Amino acid sequence: MDNNAKDIITVKGLTKKYITYKRGSGFKESVKALFVREKVPVIAVNDISFSVRDGDIIGLLGPNGAGKSTTIKMLTGTLYPTCGTIEVMGYNPTKNRKNYVRQIGAVFGQRSQLIWDIPPLDSFRMNKAIYSISDEEFEERVSFMAKLFMVEDLIKRPTRVLSLGERMKCEFIMAMLHNPKVVFLDEPTIGLDVIAKHNIRDFIRRMNGMGTTFILTTHDLEDVEQLARKVIIINKGVKVFDDTIENLKKVLGAKKIVQLTLLKEVGTLDIPGASILERESPLKMTVSVDLERMPINEFMAKLSEQCAFSDISVKEMPMDTIITHIYQSKGIEQPDK
Amino acid sequence: MIRYLKIYKECIKVDFATASTYRLNFFLNCIIMLLGDIFFPLITVLIYGSGAGFEGWTVYEVLLIQSVFTMSTAIADMTFHGIMWATMDLVRNGGMEMVLILPVDTMFILMARTFSFEGIGLFAGGAAIFTIAILNIPAPSVWEWLQFLAFFISGLFVMMGIGLIMAAISFKWVGNSRIPEIFDCIRSFGKYPQSVFPKAILVFTSFLIPVAMIAYCPAAALLGRGNMTMFLMILPCVIFLLFGIFLYKYMVRLYQGVGG
């Protein structure tokens, strides 16, 4: 990405409030709710400001219910903000919606643009008509992206017979047929296996290399680590971090979480940089490893010297732990903690 | 405009592809829709067969009203009523975002995407009864046919207006399965000769929610009973449609979405 690139997205004081209704559980509460419902104001997004440069990949991280999806929906113009301003490529998404959405693409990991009963290729033709894509451009884009995803044959089969990973690849093709300048991705790798995730990430990198700006929401830190240059972390509707991935790693201390299933109970681990976080049972434990002090390969070697294990998995730090680290690094109290 | 026609053409092709995928379901739905709506004119035949009936109206005149109603319902079901079901569903499951990210009019794309060939059986049934009725009344003049056409189109405006208002309500009244029943209840006033209703209901069916225009007015035109009041009723029909469009567009802005 060009370091002198201009801001393509500017968000200032973005806030989304809405009213929901509180209803207790059980029969008595259900009967009561028939007549009286308590209004509960919810602040889904609270005074968020940030900017995104042309050609960047931004990761919008946060736990479930943090306000990531609400933010991205406001950026796509599908939800109206309560207050604040959004400018994407000079457009205000809530005004002149039709012209604005013509310039953007969106993939919502839990929703589909594909038509269930017909092949993805026919769904692509629908978008061809909607975006007024010429025959030549359509053929060129479909064949280029289908080749990139290795789905040349799959796009001719009915959508309902495709796997989740295959469908997601087709969703990407559908969203990028009109060659959008900015693409919003809401949990694009949710529910996908390792290979499918790899394919999707590879595709995003390739398209980014061709100049497309991506904004992705996820609670998978791996997505962000592998794709994003800048990370924005949202917690309970409030922005808690907005910096480069390198600076996030500095805050977190480059840690990995290792889950172990032991063959024999172990008292302590004498490995520098490793500490036991939790013992789920005598034979199951979760260990935190500081990669700056102990590279993961050396940790593995030392671990096999000290204990016998039947299963091991290396994971990213959980989102709530990341949030706690960020609040601690700023020296402020974490809300509701 | 040409772009919108191309989109509509694609939507028709998609519906045809879906119908051909589930052939049995398609034929069954056509037959069920036909039987469901054709049952009503058959009752009219039975009522008149037993010596009873609507005073001042012959069986063929009543059948004419009801066949026009059936054809109008079939056209509405095929072309724009799907927006009611689609909006209800999309608002409830949060899928409206997938429509709102498209650079087309939300109302148009939902109507186009819900185009359904299944109403074709119902239209054929209505057209058959219409032909029988028209052959058993004095032949209408060209002027009466033109009046019929104008009133029939105005009736479709009313149908579309009711459908849009019901769809708009579903943005606030999320997941209420009774909305289509309210819709059916309102438009069913258009199935009968309006002279059977008291004056208060006539004002309602002529000017407030002009359902009389769906079938009664077009049939009356063919029977040579068209009058100036019916021409005046075209205005509330247009206003009713415009109100439906305005309300739907306004409610889209209030869409809140659902959790991720």
HADDOCK unambig.tbl for C-alpha pairs under 7 A between the chains (distance, minus, plus):
assign (segid A and resid 69 and name CA) (segid B and resid 260 and name CA) 6.21 0.50 0.50
assign (segid A and resid 76 and name CA) (segid B and resid 101 and name CA) 6.84 0.50 0.50
assign (segid A and resid 78 and name CA) (segid B and resid 97 and name CA) 5.71 0.50 0.50
assign (segid A and resid 78 and name CA) (segid B and resid 100 and name CA) 5.64 0.50 0.50
assign (segid A and resid 78 and name CA) (segid B and resid 101 and name CA) 6.64 0.50 0.50
assign (segid A and resid 79 and name CA) (segid B and resid 255 and name CA) 6.92 0.50 0.50
assign (segid A and resid 79 and name CA) (segid B and resid 256 and name CA) 6.52 0.50 0.50
assign (segid A and resid 98 and name CA) (segid B and resid 103 and name CA) 4.23 0.50 0.50
assign (segid A and resid 98 and name CA) (segid B and resid 104 and name CA) 5.98 0.50 0.50
assign (segid A and resid 99 and name CA) (segid B and resid 103 and name CA) 6.51 0.50 0.50
assign (segid A and resid 101 and name CA) (segid B and resid 101 and name CA) 5.69 0.50 0.50
assign (segid A and resid 101 and name CA) (segid B and resid 102 and name CA) 6.25 0.50 0.50
assign (segid A and resid 101 and name CA) (segid B and resid 103 and name CA) 5.50 0.50 0.50
assign (segid A and resid 102 and name CA) (segid B and resid 103 and name CA) 5.29 0.50 0.50
assign (segid A and resid 111 and name CA) (segid B and resid 95 and name CA) 6.61 0.50 0.50
assign (segid A and resid 113 and name CA) (segid B and resid 98 and name CA) 6.30 0.50 0.50
assign (segid A and resid 117 and name CA) (segid B and resid 18 and name CA) 5.98 0.50 0.50
assign (segid A and resid 118 and name CA) (segid B and resid 17 and name CA) 6.92 0.50 0.50
assign (segid A and resid 118 and name CA) (segid B and resid 18 and name CA) 6.62 0.50 0.50
assign (segid A and resid 126 and name CA) (segid B and resid 7 and name CA) 6.77 0.50 0.50
assign (segid A and resid 126 and name CA) (segid B and resid 10 and name CA) 5.86 0.50 0.50
assign (segid A and resid 129 and name CA) (segid B and resid 3 and name CA) 6.81 0.50 0.50
assign (segid A and resid 129 and name CA) (segid B and resid 6 and name CA) 6.05 0.50 0.50
assign (segid A and resid 129 and name CA) (segid B and resid 7 and name CA) 5.24 0.50 0.50
assign (segid A and resid 130 and name CA) (segid B and resid 7 and name CA) 5.97 0.50 0.50
assign (segid A and resid 132 and name CA) (segid B and resid 3 and name CA) 6.89 0.50 0.50
